[in-house]
Amino acid sequence: MISKYATVFFLFLSFMLVSGCGQQANTADNAAAKEQSIKIGGSSTLAPTVAKCADDFTEKYKTWNNVDPGLPEEQIVIFVSTGGSGFGVKAVTEGTVDIGLTARDIKDTEKEKMPDGKIYKLGTDALTIAVNPKNPVLQVKPDITTEEVKKIFAGEISTWKQLDEKLPERPIIVAVRDLGGGASQVFDELIMKGTPIAKEALQIPSMGALAAKVMENADAIGYVSTGMVAQNEGGISVLSVEGIAPISENISSGEYKIARPLLIFTKDEPSRQLKIFIDYLMSEKGRQVVEEMGFIPAAN
C-alpha cells in the first residue's frame, strides 16, 4: 500500500473547494486560515515525511500559543503538497509556498533567486534499482553492474533474456520519474551521464506512483526511493549494484553510489512560526519520522 500520508497532499485542494462555497462567514474564516497557514511543497519523495511531521505537530500543539506563549491563540494549519523537486524550487522562489522540498541538491542558479534563504538537510535517500518480487531476476541475477543499469534504462537491453540467458524472453518495462522530479536529475547525473532514457520508458509523475508501477507489473524496473521500498515492505524488491546493496550502512558510508540529499528550504529568513516548525523537523522527533519512513536522518 502506498503511504497513507499521501492523502495529506490533497488538503490544499480540498480547502480551496470548501472556501468557495457555504456561508459568507465560513468563507471569511477559511480565507483567514489560509492566510495564516504554512504552505509546503515539492519533492514527492520527501512530502510524506514532512506531512507526517506536520500531522504530529498540529495534533500535539493545536494552536500557536501552545508552542510559544508569545504567539497568538491561532489554529496551526500546515498544508503539504507535492509536484516534484523542480516544483518545490519554483514555488518557493515565486512565493507560492513558504517551505520547499527537494530530493536533490539545489543548483547555484536556483540559489541565486533566494540569496537570503536557508537550506536544511533532513536526511539522505538512495535510489534503488527496484523490481517486482515475482521477477526471476532476483534469483538469477540479483547483482548488476552500473553499465547494465545504464543500458536497461537507455533501452539497449530491452528484454530480460538479453540481461541474462537464464531469464525469460519478456520485455523489460522501464519506469522513471518525469523530468520535474529530483530523482530523474540525480539518476541522469550518477548513472546515465547524459545518455537519453529509452523513448519507450514510462514517465511517472510521482515517486509513489513509480513504486506502484513496479508493484503491479512483474516485468517492471524503476529507480525507487529507499523510503518507498520501506513503506511498501514486501511489495518491492531491489537489486545490488556492483556488489553493493542499498542498505543503510552502505548508503551512509557512501559505498552505494546512487544517493541524494533530502532538503527543505526557504526563500528568505524564516518567520518565527516557520522557524519553529523547521526546528521541529530537525529535532529528534523529526529525525525519528525520517528514519521510520525509510530514510537516513541527517547527523545532528
Secondary structure, DSSP 8 states (H G I E B T S, - for coil): ---GGGGGGGHHHHHHHHHTSS-HHHHHHHHHHHHHSEEEEE-TTTHHHHHHHHHHHHHHHSBGGGT-TTS-S-B--EEEEES-HHHHHHHHHTTS-SEEEESS---HHHHTT-TT--EEEEEEEEEEEEE-TT-THHHH-SEE-HHHHHHHHHTSS-BHHHH-TTS-S-B-EEEEE-TTSHHHHHHIIIIITT----TTSEEESSHHHHHHHHHH-TTEEEEEEHHHHHHTTTT-EEEEETTB---HHHHHHT-S--EEEEEEE-SSS--HHHHHHHHHHHSHHHHHHHHHTT-EE---
